[in-house]
Amino acid sequence: MLAVIINAIPFPDWISPNVFSIGNFSVKWYGVSYIVGIMLALFYAISCVKNREIWIPNGITRGNAIIPSKQNLDDLMMYTLFGIIIGGRLGSVLLYTPEMIVNDPIAIFKIWEGGMAFHGGFAGVCAAVWLFARKTKIELWRVADMAAVGAPLGIFMVRLFGNFVNQELYGRPANVPWAFIFNSDPTSQPRHPSQLYEAALEGIALWLLIRLATHKFKALTKPGTAAGIFFLGYGVFRIFVEFFREPDAALFGPLTRGMSYSVPMVLIGLLIIVWAQRRPPVAPKRLAEPDAE
């Protein structure tokens, strides 16, 4: 055990959870990671809208479908921001710490202290996408695809600059050469840096997978495909990482909470992809921007 500890990587002292501090005021990487992640997702979605080639289908179409404009995407960002914050916090409380409702209800609103659940935030984003599609009359799966294409970039930022820098959601004890000793771990054991695994898989790998589908195989011409890939990809990657991540709540039988909440995503993602791929493609319809002049 001593040799394992010596070979482990101590969490770097120069990594601070604060971006900067002035007296008692501080800006946390945790909050910044959400804002920057959402902005990256927005900019990438806008770049996809500008790429006309990926929207042109091959073969006979079943009609036209509106491509969200830059203004639409700006508005969608605000919807998803509220969905992430409200859904993520409520999900964390209801799915992982329901006792907080009785023991310390005021703490529910202290989001700056951490405690955001992905699956709750995901549900919040789904609700935001539905409300936005209903308001704008843009096809639901068009909106869902545009939320999905850049979402992994946001996940990457939160896993790396939120969870890893904050030394939370670390992995199970490990004897691998890249194991970390986290200062927040009361046992001081070498552990898998599961936050980095999630940043790499749920973030970068999933983004590349969706990009391959949209830019190589024109997935955006069949609305729902990109969203389905996100559902499926995140669910598979999250289930895999759960084998290395320290469970943060009581198990559901042999499954961790993360596994249990991700299995439905895998099944739903598969169904969405099959459904979307069996439908004929749609032709792009662009709306003029309000300030096009």
Phi and psi in degrees as a GROMACS rama.xvg file:
@    title "Ramachandran Plot"
@    xaxis  label "Phi"
@    yaxis  label "Psi"
@TYPE xy
-62.3303  -41.4496  LEU-2
-63.3933  -37.6335  ALA-3
-63.7438  -43.1013  VAL-4
-64.4518  -41.0227  ILE-5
-63.2208  -36.7539  ILE-6
-82.5245  -10.8697  ASN-7
-73.2277  163.703  ALA-8
-98.559  114.139  ILE-9
-65.1805  140.654  PRO-10
-61.7924  126.976  PHE-11
-57.4484  131.939  PRO-12
-67.1693  -24.7082  ASP-13
-79.3016  -8.22983  TRP-14
-89.1353  116.292  ILE-15
-113.341  146.504  SER-16
-70.0253  -12.208  PRO-17
-98.8779  133.475  ASN-18
-68.325  -47.0298  VAL-19
-160.395  160.309  PHE-20
-133.829  140.866  SER-21
-131.852  102.757  ILE-22
64.1083  -127.156  GLY-23
-86.1347  -4.14636  ASN-24
-94.2169  135.224  PHE-25
-145.253  149.094  SER-26
-105.97  124.094  VAL-27
-92.5344  142.405  LYS-28
-60.2004  -31.0044  TRP-29
-56.7465  -50.644  TYR-30
-70.6856  -40.1939  GLY-31
-61.8035  -37.0762  VAL-32
-61.6883  -36.1211  SER-33
-67.086  -46.7501  TYR-34
-64.3228  -48.8151  ILE-35
-64.7102  -39.5665  VAL-36
-61.5211  -43.4997  GLY-37
-65.4793  -39.186  ILE-38
-66.1437  -40.369  MET-39
-62.0988  -42.5799  LEU-40
-62.1333  -40.7003  ALA-41
-63.5762  -49.5025  LEU-42
-62.1492  -37.163  PHE-43
-69.6285  -41.0522  TYR-44
-61.2814  -39.8881  ALA-45
-63.4607  -40.1261  ILE-46
-63.9155  -33.9019  SER-47
-68.3306  -39.7008  CYS-48
-62.4015  -36.5813  VAL-49
-74.5791  -19.5691  LYS-50
-83.6894  93.2451  ASN-51
-64.536  -31.5755  ARG-52
-61.5748  -38.8024  GLU-53
-73.7923  -8.1617  ILE-54
-99.1557  -8.14449  TRP-55
-87.8298  116.797  ILE-56
-80.4072  162.461  PRO-57
-101.963  132.296  ASN-58
90.2715  -169.997  GLY-59
-73.9727  136.864  ILE-60
-103.59  165.725  THR-61
-101.962  12.8671  ARG-62
131.566  -169.238  GLY-63
-101.312  153.998  ASN-64
-140.748  134.508  ALA-65
-66.1012  135.324  ILE-66
-92.3358  123.7  ILE-67
-56.1161  139.254  PRO-68
-83.1129  173.142  SER-69
-59.5337  -40.8972  LYS-70
-63.455  -39.6798  GLN-71
-58.2824  -44.6831  ASN-72
-68.3705  -36.0486  LEU-73
-59.5587  -44.056  ASP-74
-68.3173  -39.6424  ASP-75
-61.6169  -35.063  LEU-76
-59.121  -42.0834  MET-77
-66.9542  -39.8233  MET-78
-59.7378  -48.4092  TYR-79
-68.4297  -32.372  THR-80
-59.786  -47.7808  LEU-81
-66.0975  -37.2694  PHE-82
-62.6467  -42.0894  GLY-83
-65.062  -48.2121  ILE-84
-66.0573  -50.7812  ILE-85
-69.1998  -48.4396  ILE-86
-66.6982  -40.5679  GLY-87
-63.4611  -41.662  GLY-88
-72.6835  -45.8356  ARG-89
-64.155  -36.8213  LEU-90
-64.0071  -40.285  GLY-91
-61.6245  -40.4085  SER-92
-73.3549  -49.7145  VAL-93
-73.366  -35.5768  LEU-94
-88.7229  -26.0764  LEU-95
-122.509  -37.5121  TYR-96
-132.844  60.5092  THR-97
-62.9213  -22.0092  PRO-98
-64.0968  -19.2769  GLU-99
-62.0789  -29.8423  MET-100
-59.7735  -35.6506  ILE-101
-93.431  -44.0841  VAL-102
-75.7948  -38.8352  ASN-103
-153.254  70.1097  ASP-104
-61.0576  -28.802  PRO-105
-64.9152  -30.4763  ILE-106
-65.32  -18.7936  ALA-107
-58.2213  -33.2024  ILE-108
-88.2659  -4.38406  PHE-109
-87.9753  65.7619  LYS-110
-69.1564  -20.2283  ILE-111
-70.1187  -13.3607  TRP-112
-90.1707  4.09343  GLU-113
91.5394  -175.346  GLY-114
93.7764  63.8986  GLY-115
-124.779  131.601  MET-116
-102.463  129.868  ALA-117
-58.7145  -47.4079  PHE-118
-64.781  -30.785  HIS-119
-69.7392  -44.2037  GLY-120
-62.0368  -37.3921  GLY-121
-63.1535  -43.3857  PHE-122
-62.9586  -38.1781  ALA-123
-64.3818  -39.3154  GLY-124
-67.3737  -40.4581  VAL-125
-58.7083  -42.868  CYS-126
-65.0924  -40.4172  ALA-127
-64.6096  -41.7132  ALA-128
-62.5752  -43.334  VAL-129
-62.6578  -45.0913  TRP-130
-64.2025  -41.1529  LEU-131
-65.5178  -44.394  PHE-132
-62.2675  -39.4166  ALA-133
-66.5711  -38.359  ARG-134
-71.243  -42.3871  LYS-135
-89.1363  -12.3128  THR-136
67.5938  16.6128  LYS-137
-84.2985  141.362  ILE-138
-51.0135  132.354  GLU-139
-52.3395  -46.1531  LEU-140
-74.2091  -22.2748  TRP-141
-63.4907  -47.4042  ARG-142
-64.4727  -42.8059  VAL-143
-60.7749  -40.9917  ALA-144
-62.6007  -40.7759  ASP-145
-70.4395  -28.718  MET-146
-72.9626  -31.6607  ALA-147
-78.9944  -34.5255  ALA-148
-61.5592  -35.4742  VAL-149
-103.925  -6.10752  GLY-150
-56.0704  -40.1891  ALA-151
-60.2914  -28.0588  PRO-152
-66.4876  -39.2708  LEU-153
-66.2692  -40.4041  GLY-154
-61.8441  -41.7174  ILE-155
-57.2102  -46.7833  PHE-156
-62.852  -42.7063  MET-157
-69.6415  -42.4669  VAL-158
-63.6337  -40.372  ARG-159
-81.0637  -57.8106  LEU-160
-88.6158  -14.1061  PHE-161
-96.2285  -68.5606  GLY-162
-70.3741  -46.8831  ASN-163
-69.4934  -50.5898  PHE-164
-62.083  -34.3933  VAL-165
-80.9404  -3.8845  ASN-166
54.7747  46.6479  GLN-167
-123.131  162.506  GLU-168
56.3435  38.9636  LEU-169
-74.9868  173.776  TYR-170
-88.5625  -176.147  GLY-171
-75.4968  161.17  ARG-172
-55.1146  140.416  PRO-173
-147.409  157.791  ALA-174
-119.042  24.2439  ASN-175
-77.8007  154.353  VAL-176
-60.8768  -24.2657  PRO-177
-98.0001  14.9495  TRP-178
-64.4243  145.319  ALA-179
-111.366  150.015  PHE-180
-105.263  109.967  ILE-181
-88.8336  135.027  PHE-182
-63.4916  -25.2932  ASN-183
-81.4611  -6.36207  SER-184
-87.0254  114.221  ASP-185
-64.5239  -20.6481  PRO-186
-89.0101  -13.9539  THR-187
54.0899  36.1063  SER-188
-88.5922  149.507  GLN-189
-64.6343  133.312  PRO-190
-135.415  155.797  ARG-191
-61.6631  133.334  HIS-192
-79.8457  71.9574  PRO-193
-63.7828  -23.1753  SER-194
-62.536  -37.8213  GLN-195
-72.0855  -34.874  LEU-196
-61.3727  -43.4429  TYR-197
-69.0687  -38.4447  GLU-198
-60.6155  -40.523  ALA-199
-72.377  -41.9685  ALA-200
-88.205  -57.113  LEU-201
-70.0083  -22.7723  GLU-202
-96.0847  -80.9096  GLY-203
-67.0578  -50.2862  ILE-204
-62.3478  -42.5826  ALA-205
-67.7754  -38.6038  LEU-206
-62.0821  -43.6541  TRP-207
-63.9317  -38.9346  LEU-208
-63.5945  -45.6422  LEU-209
-67.7829  -39.0164  ILE-210
-62.7061  -40.873  ARG-211
-59.3812  -43.1433  LEU-212
-66.0515  -40.8508  ALA-213
-78.3757  -39.6848  THR-214
-92.946  -25.2732  HIS-215
-99.1921  -42.3452  LYS-216
-111.489  10.9467  PHE-217
53.0478  48.9908  LYS-218
-62.3389  -26.5199  ALA-219
-71.6538  -12.4416  LEU-220
-79.4998  -9.10195  THR-221
-123.894  85.258  LYS-222
-50.0258  135.353  PRO-223
106.072  -22.5855  GLY-224
-64.0391  -48.935  THR-225
-62.906  -40.9957  ALA-226
-63.9475  -40.6006  ALA-227
-63.5589  -39.4923  GLY-228
-63.8949  -38.7265  ILE-229
-63.4178  -48.1429  PHE-230
-53.6882  -54.3577  PHE-231
-64.6174  -48.8341  LEU-232
-63.8401  -45.492  GLY-233
-63.1089  -44.3672  TYR-234
-59.3838  -45.5366  GLY-235
-64.4233  -48.2898  VAL-236
-64.8162  -39.4013  PHE-237
-66.416  -42.6784  ARG-238
-60.112  -41.791  ILE-239
-62.9061  -47.1491  PHE-240
-66.9375  -27.6685  VAL-241
-60.1633  -22.0479  GLU-242
-69.3643  -18.8009  PHE-243
-111.942  -12.0364  PHE-244
-93.5155  136.822  ARG-245
-65.6745  123.01  GLU-246
-57.6633  133.558  PRO-247
-105.475  14.6223  ASP-248
-163.687  170.275  ALA-249
-59.5406  146.646  ALA-250
-76.7063  156.127  LEU-251
-99.1079  88.26  PHE-252
65.3632  -127.881  GLY-253
-82.1883  -6.02445  PRO-254
-102.685  144.895  LEU-255
-74.4795  167.872  THR-256
-61.2193  -42.9079  ARG-257
-59.9144  -40.7816  GLY-258
-64.1818  -47.2155  MET-259
-60.3547  -40.7726  SER-260
-78.0132  -16.5569  TYR-261
-92.615  -26.3494  SER-262
-56.1609  -45.5349  VAL-263
-61.0608  -32.6169  PRO-264
-62.7758  -40.4986  MET-265
-62.3182  -48.8609  VAL-266
-64.989  -44.4918  LEU-267
-65.3265  -41.6442  ILE-268
-59.2394  -44.038  GLY-269
-61.0344  -44.7667  LEU-270
-63.2729  -41.1619  LEU-271
-64.6477  -44.1924  ILE-272
-62.3064  -46.7546  ILE-273
-61.2922  -45.5671  VAL-274
-61.0009  -46.5981  TRP-275
-66.8293  -39.2747  ALA-276
-72.8221  -23.5713  GLN-277
-80.9458  -11.5899  ARG-278
-91.5172  147.834  ARG-279
-62.1921  154.318  PRO-280
-70.047  167.946  PRO-281
-115.905  151.55  VAL-282
-86.4336  148.785  ALA-283
-76.7023  140.964  PRO-284
-127.977  118.407  LYS-285
-103.926  138.967  ARG-286
-99.4905  143.283  LEU-287
-68.5988  138.532  ALA-288
-68.5215  145.855  GLU-289
-57.5897  -34.8704  PRO-290
-107.976  38.8248  ASP-291
-63.5539  -24.9283  ALA-292
